[in-house]
Amino acid sequence: MKISGLPAPTKTVEQALCDLAEYGVALIWDQLSPLMLAQARQATYDAIKDDVEQKRFQGFALDYRDDNLRVGNILTRHEVFRELVEMPHVIELLSSFLGWPALLGNISANVTRPGGAGGMLRADQLFMSTPWATRASASLCPHPLPRPCDHA
């Protein structure tokens, strides 16, 4: 069942690759334990608190207002974030989609508070016209994308 033009959540890397090819996005569920989610949440809020105390907090130009909380380069802030990006299914998806080795330049956290204005979907999409996935895969992906799967 497709919801709002998105693929249905999957548990397999194979289906996720098909969904990436067809939709430009994949939804993978049941991959993170409650403990890992709790650790990531706590580590994010600890990093925000530390940034505010150290006056390192900075806004982001693509936010509509200044009511979001951001933590840049969050990989350096707690081991849980490194564990997230090194999970086997993440590596398998990256290897299949981008090839290997692949470089992760940065990852940040964004917390939109209640009543917050949000912001643009993704900063790196500004240079591309829609649909982003089609254009991105054609211009940025060095390897051919997998063929869309039959979702019958």
LOMIRO-568558 format. One record per residue (C-alpha): residue number from 0; residue in three letters; x, y, z. Coordinates in nm, 4 decimals. Layout:
BEGIN
+-----+-----+----------+----------+----------+
:   n : res :        u :        v :        w :
+-----+-----+----------+----------+----------+
: NUM : ALA :        X :        Y :        Z :
...
+-----+-----+----------+----------+----------+
REM end
This chain:
BEGIN
+-----+-----+----------+----------+----------+
:   n : res :        u :        v :        w :
+-----+-----+----------+----------+----------+
:   0 : MET :   0.0000 :   0.0000 :   0.0000 :
:   1 : LYS :   0.1385 :   0.3400 :  -0.1001 :
:   2 : ILE :   0.0784 :   0.6366 :   0.1280 :
:   3 : SER :   0.0898 :   0.9855 :  -0.0252 :
:   4 : GLY :   0.3059 :   0.8663 :  -0.3127 :
:   5 : LEU :   0.5604 :   0.7040 :  -0.0813 :
:   6 : PRO :   0.6592 :   0.3380 :  -0.0841 :
:   7 : ALA :   0.5313 :   0.1107 :   0.1883 :
:   8 : PRO :   0.7811 :   0.0486 :   0.4704 :
:   9 : THR :   1.0014 :  -0.2551 :   0.4173 :
:  10 : LYS :   1.2396 :  -0.4648 :   0.6245 :
:  11 : THR :   1.4655 :  -0.5741 :   0.3376 :
:  12 : VAL :   1.7557 :  -0.3996 :   0.1700 :
:  13 : GLU :   1.6509 :  -0.5501 :  -0.1641 :
:  14 : GLN :   1.3093 :  -0.3831 :  -0.1510 :
:  15 : ALA :   1.4629 :  -0.0616 :  -0.0217 :
:  16 : LEU :   1.6890 :  -0.0510 :  -0.3302 :
:  17 : CYS :   1.3880 :  -0.1006 :  -0.5556 :
:  18 : ASP :   1.2036 :   0.1747 :  -0.3727 :
:  19 : LEU :   1.5032 :   0.4080 :  -0.4067 :
:  20 : ALA :   1.5047 :   0.3485 :  -0.7805 :
:  21 : GLU :   1.1302 :   0.4010 :  -0.8182 :
:  22 : TYR :   1.0537 :   0.6711 :  -0.5598 :
:  23 : GLY :   1.3896 :   0.8236 :  -0.4684 :
:  24 : VAL :   1.3269 :   0.7301 :  -0.1043 :
:  25 : ALA :   1.3048 :   0.4101 :   0.0985 :
:  26 : LEU :   1.1343 :   0.3524 :   0.4308 :
:  27 : ILE :   1.2985 :   0.0783 :   0.6354 :
:  28 : TRP :   1.1378 :  -0.0213 :   0.9634 :
:  29 : ASP :   1.2288 :  -0.2336 :   1.2640 :
:  30 : GLN :   1.5999 :  -0.1584 :   1.2288 :
:  31 : LEU :   1.6606 :   0.0453 :   1.5442 :
:  32 : SER :   1.6175 :  -0.0905 :   1.8938 :
:  33 : PRO :   1.4292 :   0.1104 :   2.1552 :
:  34 : LEU :   1.7601 :   0.1430 :   2.3429 :
:  35 : MET :   1.9414 :   0.2878 :   2.0397 :
:  36 : LEU :   1.6560 :   0.5325 :   1.9760 :
:  37 : ALA :   1.6597 :   0.6430 :   2.3407 :
:  38 : GLN :   2.0392 :   0.6852 :   2.3328 :
:  39 : ALA :   2.0262 :   0.8899 :   2.0124 :
:  40 : ARG :   1.7491 :   1.1107 :   2.1494 :
:  41 : GLN :   1.9291 :   1.1705 :   2.4790 :
:  42 : ALA :   2.2635 :   1.2328 :   2.3063 :
:  43 : THR :   2.0985 :   1.4862 :   2.0731 :
:  44 : TYR :   1.9456 :   1.6821 :   2.3596 :
:  45 : ASP :   2.2712 :   1.6605 :   2.5590 :
:  46 : ALA :   2.4593 :   1.8047 :   2.2599 :
:  47 : ILE :   2.2046 :   2.0866 :   2.2235 :
:  48 : LYS :   2.2363 :   2.1697 :   2.5929 :
:  49 : ASP :   2.6152 :   2.1683 :   2.5677 :
:  50 : ASP :   2.6100 :   2.3900 :   2.2580 :
:  51 : VAL :   2.3817 :   2.6427 :   2.4257 :
:  52 : GLU :   2.5973 :   2.6469 :   2.7424 :
:  53 : GLN :   2.9167 :   2.6877 :   2.5375 :
:  54 : LYS :   2.7462 :   2.9468 :   2.3129 :
:  55 : ARG :   2.8135 :   2.7274 :   2.0091 :
:  56 : PHE :   2.4491 :   2.7252 :   1.9082 :
:  57 : GLN :   2.3977 :   2.8612 :   1.5603 :
:  58 : GLY :   2.0936 :   2.8862 :   1.3404 :
:  59 : PHE :   2.0600 :   2.7635 :   0.9874 :
:  60 : ALA :   2.0007 :   2.9904 :   0.6898 :
:  61 : LEU :   1.7312 :   2.7656 :   0.5401 :
:  62 : ASP :   1.5113 :   2.7664 :   0.8498 :
:  63 : TYR :   1.2064 :   2.9852 :   0.8149 :
:  64 : ARG :   1.2586 :   3.1287 :   1.1642 :
:  65 : ASP :   1.5164 :   3.0865 :   1.4377 :
:  66 : ASP :   1.3173 :   2.8508 :   1.6608 :
:  67 : ASN :   1.4815 :   2.5229 :   1.5535 :
:  68 : LEU :   1.7683 :   2.3618 :   1.7421 :
:  69 : ARG :   2.0574 :   2.2238 :   1.5391 :
:  70 : VAL :   2.3682 :   2.0248 :   1.6193 :
:  71 : GLY :   2.6257 :   2.0193 :   1.3431 :
:  72 : ASN :   2.8636 :   1.7282 :   1.2889 :
:  73 : ILE :   2.6742 :   1.5145 :   1.5372 :
:  74 : LEU :   2.8932 :   1.2119 :   1.4571 :
:  75 : THR :   3.1571 :   1.3614 :   1.6853 :
:  76 : ARG :   2.9178 :   1.4050 :   1.9762 :
:  77 : HIS :   2.8334 :   1.0464 :   2.0734 :
:  78 : GLU :   2.9180 :   0.6920 :   1.9668 :
:  79 : VAL :   2.5519 :   0.6097 :   1.8990 :
:  80 : PHE :   2.5556 :   0.8282 :   1.5869 :
:  81 : ARG :   2.8590 :   0.6480 :   1.4476 :
:  82 : GLU :   2.6852 :   0.3168 :   1.5183 :
:  83 : LEU :   2.3791 :   0.4367 :   1.3246 :
:  84 : VAL :   2.5700 :   0.5210 :   1.0079 :
:  85 : GLU :   2.7742 :   0.1995 :   1.0259 :
:  86 : MET :   2.4787 :  -0.0389 :   1.0565 :
:  87 : PRO :   2.5039 :  -0.3289 :   0.8093 :
:  88 : HIS :   2.1907 :  -0.2343 :   0.6127 :
:  89 : VAL :   2.3157 :   0.1251 :   0.5809 :
:  90 : ILE :   2.6507 :   0.0082 :   0.4426 :
:  91 : GLU :   2.4775 :  -0.2349 :   0.2075 :
:  92 : LEU :   2.2445 :   0.0369 :   0.0751 :
:  93 : LEU :   2.5305 :   0.2818 :   0.0265 :
:  94 : SER :   2.7451 :   0.0214 :  -0.1454 :
:  95 : SER :   2.4656 :  -0.0766 :  -0.3823 :
:  96 : PHE :   2.3492 :   0.2772 :  -0.4545 :
:  97 : LEU :   2.6721 :   0.4814 :  -0.4568 :
:  98 : GLY :   2.9450 :   0.2219 :  -0.4786 :
:  99 : TRP :   3.2214 :   0.1714 :  -0.2267 :
: 100 : PRO :   3.4013 :   0.3376 :  -0.0690 :
: 101 : ALA :   3.1549 :   0.6200 :  -0.0027 :
: 102 : LEU :   3.2308 :   0.9271 :   0.2060 :
: 103 : LEU :   3.0015 :   1.0807 :   0.4636 :
: 104 : GLY :   3.0843 :   1.4496 :   0.4711 :
: 105 : ASN :   2.8593 :   1.5566 :   0.7552 :
: 106 : ILE :   2.5476 :   1.4681 :   0.9437 :
: 107 : SER :   2.3604 :   1.7004 :   1.1724 :
: 108 : ALA :   2.0588 :   1.6916 :   1.3994 :
: 109 : ASN :   1.7613 :   1.9229 :   1.3749 :
: 110 : VAL :   1.4969 :   1.9530 :   1.6430 :
: 111 : THR :   1.1881 :   2.1515 :   1.5510 :
: 112 : ARG :   1.0229 :   2.2596 :   1.8723 :
: 113 : PRO :   0.6452 :   2.2699 :   1.9199 :
: 114 : GLY :   0.5132 :   2.5636 :   1.7191 :
: 115 : GLY :   0.8406 :   2.5860 :   1.5271 :
: 116 : ALA :   0.8329 :   2.6987 :   1.1674 :
: 117 : GLY :   1.0397 :   2.4160 :   1.0240 :
: 118 : GLY :   1.2527 :   2.4805 :   0.7223 :
: 119 : MET :   1.3365 :   2.3658 :   0.3739 :
: 120 : LEU :   1.3405 :   1.9912 :   0.3211 :
: 121 : ARG :   1.7096 :   1.9584 :   0.2371 :
: 122 : ALA :   1.9778 :   2.2141 :   0.1747 :
: 123 : ASP :   2.1502 :   2.0071 :  -0.0923 :
: 124 : GLN :   1.8355 :   1.9950 :  -0.3019 :
: 125 : LEU :   1.8437 :   2.3679 :  -0.3749 :
: 126 : PHE :   2.0659 :   2.3274 :  -0.6786 :
: 127 : MET :   1.8361 :   2.0705 :  -0.8399 :
: 128 : SER :   1.4968 :   2.1086 :  -0.9949 :
: 129 : THR :   1.2283 :   1.8538 :  -0.9089 :
: 130 : PRO :   1.2044 :   1.5604 :  -0.9156 :
: 131 : TRP :   1.5183 :   1.5492 :  -0.7025 :
: 132 : ALA :   1.5644 :   1.1729 :  -0.7039 :
: 133 : THR :   1.5603 :   1.1410 :  -1.0817 :
: 134 : ARG :   1.7962 :   1.4296 :  -1.1365 :
: 135 : ALA :   2.0228 :   1.3355 :  -0.8461 :
: 136 : SER :   2.0545 :   0.9751 :  -0.9488 :
: 137 : ALA :   2.1393 :   1.0737 :  -1.3045 :
: 138 : SER :   2.3984 :   1.3346 :  -1.2141 :
: 139 : LEU :   2.5482 :   1.2222 :  -0.8829 :
: 140 : CYS :   2.5309 :   0.8457 :  -0.8711 :
: 141 : PRO :   2.8345 :   0.6856 :  -1.0401 :
: 142 : HIS :   2.6657 :   0.3462 :  -1.0712 :
: 143 : PRO :   2.3435 :   0.2596 :  -1.2515 :
: 144 : LEU :   2.0430 :   0.2467 :  -1.0235 :
: 145 : PRO :   1.8585 :  -0.0807 :  -0.9823 :
: 146 : ARG :   1.5485 :  -0.1231 :  -1.1922 :
: 147 : PRO :   1.2200 :  -0.0487 :  -1.0197 :
: 148 : CYS :   1.0591 :  -0.3619 :  -0.8804 :
: 149 : ASP :   0.7158 :  -0.4875 :  -0.9608 :
: 150 : HIS :   0.4940 :  -0.3656 :  -0.6780 :
: 151 : ALA :   0.1873 :  -0.5561 :  -0.7962 :
+-----+-----+----------+----------+----------+
REM end
